[in-house]
């Protein structure tokens, strides 16, 4: 039995398909329309002395039916994903609008340093150890640091203190490093607490503004008054 896609029956069909512009090379597109055209062409140019058998036709049609169903499922999933993305965006925008004028706490490494340099930051520390607080710019350049001494595990609040010495008022980033008694780094998650004064929209969607700080709505863990 000659295979319906390869062998003597498919040679003429393949040549005709190539002549009609149907991609046949490796990696070429073969959608349901191209598949049907290829099947019709194969039937048209089949060898009269060796015609396509009934079971081969059934196999071809089964493949076509399966392909069409897969394409339809793919289209349905794309539609659902689009609708899901639109719903998430709508919820995000609603949350963003409702935070204006309120103090929020979000997972972030940003900190606003006022003119007097008095600022605090908070973090959740997974274990105890000796800590260091470092202020860096947007490029990660170290601008100042100070020792935090012994840091207990859990949610902690720290004064920026001398780490901000000599720095101008504005937005910065900070890093808290904690080293355990075994000499290994302890996991630390940092937070930003700020009062939201507006919303800006970019390629990544809505961003909340708090002076020079930018906060993603999805990173908020607490909304105050």
C-alpha positions, -999 to 999 in steps of 0.1 A, spaced: 0 0 0 13 34 -9 15 60 18 -10 89 12 16 115 19 48 99 5 55 75 -24 45 75 -60 10 89 -55 24 120 -37 52 130 -62 29 146 -87 8 162 -60 38 176 -43 51 191 -75 17 206 -83 14 219 -47 49 235 -50 39 251 -83 7 265 -68 27 282 -40 18 258 -11 48 256 13 63 221 12 98 227 25 109 218 61 93 242 85 68 254 59 33 264 71 7 236 67 -27 248 80 -60 232 74 -65 250 41 -31 240 28 -37 204 39 -71 202 20 -55 217 -11 -27 191 -9 -52 163 -6 -73 175 -35 -42 180 -57 -30 145 -47 -63 130 -58 -62 149 -91 -27 138 -100 -29 102 -86 -16 74 -108 -46 57 -125 -28 24 -123 -22 28 -86 -52 49 -72 -55 61 -37 -71 33 -16 -102 39 6 -84 33 39 -57 59 28 -85 84 20 -100 77 54 -67 83 71 -62 115 52 -96 128 62 -91 118 98 -58 138 99 -76 167 83 -104 166 109 -79 163 137 -60 193 124 -91 214 120 -102 206 156 -67 215 169 -68 248 151 -102 256 164 -91 247 200 -61 270 195 -83 298 184 -106 293 213 -77 294 238 -64 326 222 -98 342 226 -100 331 262 -65 344 269 -74 378 254 -105 380 275 -86 369 306 -59 396 300 -86 422 295 -103 412 328 -70 413 347 -62 447 332 -96 461 342 -92 448 378 -56 462 379 -69 496 367 -97 496 393 -72 488 421 -49 515 409 -75 542 409 -87 532 443 -52 537 458 -49 573 449 -45 594 481 -38 563 502 -7 549 518 3 516 504 30 490 512 43 471 482 71 446 475 98 469 462 133 481 468 125 518 463 129 545 490 122 582 490 148 603 508 134 637 520 156 667 523 164 660 559 174 624 551 151 609 577 135 578 561 127 543 571 124 511 552 109 477 560 117 441 551 108 405 560 139 386 571 138 348 568 164 343 596 185 362 621 220 375 615 242 406 610 227 431 586 238 459 563 216 486 546 229 500 513 216 528 492 221 525 455 212 545 424 192 533 394 223 516 380 232 498 412 260 521 421 266 522 459 259 557 473 260 549 510 256 522 536 254 515 573 256 485 596 223 473 610 240 451 636 220 421 648 188 416 628 161 393 641 139 372 618 104 384 608 91 418 597 115 446 605 117 484 601 150 501 598 161 538 598 181 547 567 202 569 589 238 575 579 234 555 547 217 586 533 245 610 544 252 636 517 225 624 493 200 648 477 163 646 481 148 621 457 140 585 449 167 558 454 169 520 457 181 501 487 195 467 496 194 449 529 219 421 533 218 397 563 244 371 570 235 342 593 258 327 620 267 300 595 281 326 571 253 321 546 231 349 532 196 351 547 167 356 524 153 392 526 122 407 510 121 445 509 91 468 509 82 503 499 56 523 519 44 555 502 13 577 496 0 573 461 -5 606 443 -13 595 407 -12 569 380 10 567 348 5 543 319 32 527 299 40 496 279 37 475 310 3 489 320 -6 511 349 20 522 374 12 541 406 32 572 414 44 584 448 66 614 440 96 599 421 86 564 430 68 540 406 48 511 421 32 482 403 -4 476 415 2 439 416 31 443 441 8 459 468 5 439 499 -13 465 521 -35 495 515 -39 520 543 -59 552 547 
